[in-house]
């Protein structure tokens, strides 16, 4: 007999079923005990009426403690006030394992207390909702690219060189070959894939040894990075806005209950539809100056700058053509104005900052060599990458979307640490 889960109980009204899970909460009223069972798929009120069960079962229902695991058998009843529109009229209960002194109680706890017990904090209804939204976002990412004939290409996690600057690398000894580094991005390898397969995406963990304590930063995070041969910057922006619209509208459709649990104002997500506003870096600088920020052209945008700019719009805004000096070596400079790179950042509204960074890549061998030298990088570390320009180079473009910042924005979370099961930050690598 196949197992039955809470989420499916609407199909079993009037039937006797057996469920297994954990006690999320409980309350009593005279001869009634109300047990809230969770099984990972949902929450169910189990009603224990003293006259309908044995004395042992009623006593057990009273002794069950928070997060004790148990099996319960009863009849599914229609109850529109209950979660999922049903409740369970209990017939019997069997204890699996008693939990004693569960540390996370319904009262308020400090964030460090909760992070120390992240392995248990994940059981709370809020964290369950966040993880389910994260799961749906990741599935939407894969569905979007798979349905558009992209090929998933796995990039290595251990790499011989930097991609996004040498100051934020985690390094390790690699046998007799010297230093190796945890990847900052799968992009360089995605470029090789695009010149082989046309349209590819990489999806995996990335690492930045950035000594930042802001609410937007993790040292380990997940990133999806599409790369497309023969695409230019405009094509790249078209793909990025279609991608974002698809993710957000999918979550709105499929995660109504989770967003309700998180008390997310979904009106701020419903506007995320194409076309997204596009402004140049020059226009972004003007916005900052009009808002009283003494911003010097040529600087990169900081978190406060991004928030001020995004507050001017009701949906994500695309800022393109940044000064080439503040962008990575592989970004192509604008032939009409070499001072700027053919790059784009997508800034999420409500102060969530950059969620997508992309560009058209430099496809000219000589210009790329010049950029590598200017960035004080060793040419021999990039010989394989330079081969992509030596043998059949073509215009190509791509971007990276950070999963955690996207989850934080869509869920309306205050800090990115809640967006990943076990966050890694400069002051934390446990549990």
Buried (B, 14 or more C-beta within 10 A) or exposed (E): EEEBBBBBBEEBEEEEBBBBBBBBBBEEEEEEBBBBBBBEBBBBBBBBEBEBBEEEBBEBBEEBEBBBBBBBBBBBBEBEEBBBEBBBBBBBBEEEEEBEEBEBEEEEBEEEEBBBBBEBBEBBBBBBBBBBBBEBBBBBBBEBBEEBEBBBBEBEBEBBBBBBBBEBBBEEEEEEEEEBBBBBBBBBBBBBBBBEBBBBBBBBBBBBBBEBEEBBBBBBBBBBBBBBBEBBBBBBBBBBBBBBBBBBBBBBEBBEBBBEBBEBEBEBBEEBEEEBBBBBBBEBBEBBEEEEBEBEEEEEBEBEBBBBBBBBBBBBBBBBBBBBEEBBBBBBBBEEEEEBBBBBBBBBBBBBBBBBBBBBBBBBBEBBBBBBEEEEBEEEEBEEBBBBBEEEBEBBBBBBBBBBBBBBBBBBBEBBBBBBEBBBBEEBEEE
